[in-house]
Amino acid sequence: MTESSTSAYQLRFQSLFHSGRGFAFPCDPTGHVDLDGMSERARNNYFYARAMVGRELSAPAVEASALH
């Protein structure tokens, strides 16, 4: 995955209970996340978010990243 493809999209897990809260991770247009390119902390957060789908977080959705 190239940096340009990962920065254009994000995989977002929204909180089921707190509006505006959740997790977002860079991904490609199909929702694939580059685990090898993540820091250990980001990787742990990603695994936590996946484990909490349906309990604390919504199913992930691919969104276009906001351009700065």
Residue pairs with C-beta under 8 A, 6 or more apart in sequence:
1 28
1 32
1 34
1 37
5 28
5 29
6 26
6 27
6 28
6 34
6 37
7 26
7 65
8 29
8 64
8 65
9 26
9 27
9 28
9 29
9 31
9 62
9 63
9 64
9 65
10 24
10 25
10 26
10 27
10 62
10 63
10 64
10 65
11 24
11 25
11 26
11 27
11 31
11 33
11 60
11 61
11 62
12 22
12 23
12 24
12 60
12 61
12 62
12 63
13 22
13 23
13 24
13 49
13 50
13 52
13 53
13 57
13 58
13 59
13 60
14 21
14 22
14 57
14 58
14 61
15 21
15 22
15 56
15 57
15 58
16 55
16 56
16 57
16 58
17 56
22 49
22 57
22 58
23 45
23 46
23 48
23 49
23 57
24 63
25 33
25 38
25 42
25 45
25 46
25 49
26 33
26 34
26 65
27 33
27 34
27 62
29 62
30 62
31 60
31 62
33 46
35 43
35 46
38 46
49 57
49 60
50 60
53 59
53 60
